[in-house]
Amino acid sequence: MMKLLFWKTYPQPRLTALYGNEGKPYKYSNITMHPKPWNTTLIYIKELVEEKANQSFTTVLLNLYRNEKDSNGWHSDNERELGRDPIIASVSLGEDRTFQLKHIDKKEAKLNLILKHGSLLLMKNGSQVCYKHQLPKSNSSKKSRINLTFRTIL
């Protein structure tokens, strides 16, 4: 999948797939993804996440980070179809990776988290409005990691 940045097209620095409710496309970075139907494994994980988050989700974006070179730069999940202050539930499977969070205005407000296999990170209450996050490239060798980001498409 390619993304448009400053009027140039670049390959995404990871592999992605979208699953979810029929008719709910998701657009980010000038990419429009149309969801594949839920499968039993994703429904099972979705129900566990919804129970923990006390939130319903319509869609999951799957990201495969193949090695230490795959990444996702600084961004907020603030697309119009997610609403003003979306709740994002992120499940990590596979290799541990560093997740970074920084405040949009307060430069000193930064946080590094190690996302371990099986971890659930819940981003809500202003996390997409006031903060940016990223999964940077790593300097050390990394095996593959799958990240499932559950969200509600309005």
C-alpha positions in Angstrom: 0.0 0.0 0.0 1.3 3.4 -0.9 0.8 6.7 0.9 0.9 10.3 -0.3 3.1 12.7 1.7 4.0 16.2 0.4 2.7 15.3 -3.0 5.0 12.3 -3.3 4.0 8.6 -3.1 5.9 6.3 -0.6 5.3 2.7 0.4 3.9 2.3 3.9 6.6 1.3 6.3 4.5 -1.7 7.4 1.9 -4.1 6.0 -1.8 -3.4 6.7 -5.2 -4.9 6.4 -8.7 -3.7 7.5 -11.5 -5.9 8.9 -14.8 -4.7 10.1 -18.5 -4.0 9.6 -19.7 -3.9 6.0 -19.7 -0.5 4.4 -17.4 1.3 6.8 -14.3 2.3 4.9 -11.4 4.0 6.7 -9.3 6.7 5.2 -5.9 7.9 6.5 -2.8 9.4 4.8 -4.7 9.6 1.5 -5.3 5.8 1.6 -8.9 4.5 1.6 -9.2 1.0 2.9 -12.4 -1.1 2.6 -12.9 -3.7 5.3 -12.8 -7.4 4.8 -15.5 -9.3 6.8 -14.7 -10.3 10.4 -13.3 -13.8 10.9 -13.8 -15.9 14.0 -10.4 -15.2 15.4 -10.8 -11.4 15.1 -14.3 -11.5 16.5 -13.0 -13.5 19.5 -10.2 -10.9 20.2 -12.6 -8.0 19.5 -15.1 -9.3 22.2 -12.2 -9.7 24.7 -11.0 -6.1 24.0 -14.6 -4.7 24.1 -15.1 -6.3 27.5 -11.9 -4.8 28.9 -12.4 -1.4 27.3 -16.1 -1.2 28.0 -16.5 0.0 24.4 -17.9 -1.4 21.2 -15.7 -1.3 18.0 -16.7 -1.5 14.4 -13.3 -2.0 12.8 -9.8 -3.3 13.3 -6.7 -2.2 11.5 -4.1 -4.9 11.4 -0.5 -3.8 11.1 2.4 -6.2 10.5 5.8 -4.8 11.5 8.1 -7.3 9.8 11.3 -6.3 11.6 13.1 -3.4 13.2 12.9 -1.3 10.0 9.1 -1.2 9.9 7.6 1.7 11.8 4.8 4.2 12.0 5.8 7.9 12.4 4.3 10.6 14.7 0.6 10.9 14.2 -2.8 11.2 15.9 -5.7 9.0 15.0 -7.9 12.0 14.3 -9.6 11.2 11.0 -13.1 12.7 10.6 -14.8 9.3 10.5 -13.5 8.5 14.0 -15.2 11.5 15.6 -13.7 14.3 17.7 -12.1 12.2 20.5 -12.0 8.6 19.4 -11.2 5.6 21.6 -8.5 3.3 20.1 -7.7 -0.1 21.6 -4.3 -1.5 20.6 -3.4 -5.2 21.0 0.3 -6.2 20.5 1.2 -9.7 19.4 4.8 -10.9 18.9 8.0 -9.0 19.4 8.2 -6.3 22.1 8.4 -2.8 20.6 8.8 0.8 22.0 5.7 3.0 21.7 6.3 6.7 22.1 3.7 9.3 23.1 4.3 13.1 23.2 2.1 16.1 23.9 1.3 18.3 20.9 2.2 21.5 22.7 4.2 20.6 25.8 7.6 19.4 24.4 8.7 18.0 27.8 5.7 15.8 28.1 7.0 12.5 26.5 6.6 8.9 27.3 8.2 5.6 26.1 6.3 2.4 26.7 7.4 -1.1 25.9 4.4 -2.9 24.3 4.8 -6.6 25.2 3.2 -9.6 23.6 -0.4 -9.8 24.6 -0.6 -6.2 25.9 -3.6 -4.0 25.5 -3.1 -0.2 25.2 -6.3 1.8 25.5 -6.1 5.4 24.1 -9.0 7.6 25.1 -10.0 10.9 26.9 -8.1 13.3 24.7 -5.2 11.0 23.7 -5.9 11.7 20.0 -6.6 15.4 20.6 -3.7 16.4 22.8 -1.0 13.8 21.9 0.8 12.2 19.0 2.2 8.7 19.1 4.5 6.5 17.0 6.2 3.2 16.7 9.7 4.1 15.7 12.3 2.1 13.9 14.6 0.2 16.2 18.4 0.1 16.4 18.3 -3.6 17.5 17.2 -6.6 15.5 13.5 -7.3 15.9 11.3 -10.2 14.9 7.8 -9.6 13.5 5.0 -8.0 15.5 1.3 -7.7 14.8 -0.7 -4.8 16.1 -4.5 -4.8 16.1 -6.0 -1.3 16.5 -9.7 -1.4 17.2 -11.7 1.7 16.5 -15.2 2.8 15.8 -16.0 4.2 12.4 -19.0 6.6 12.5 
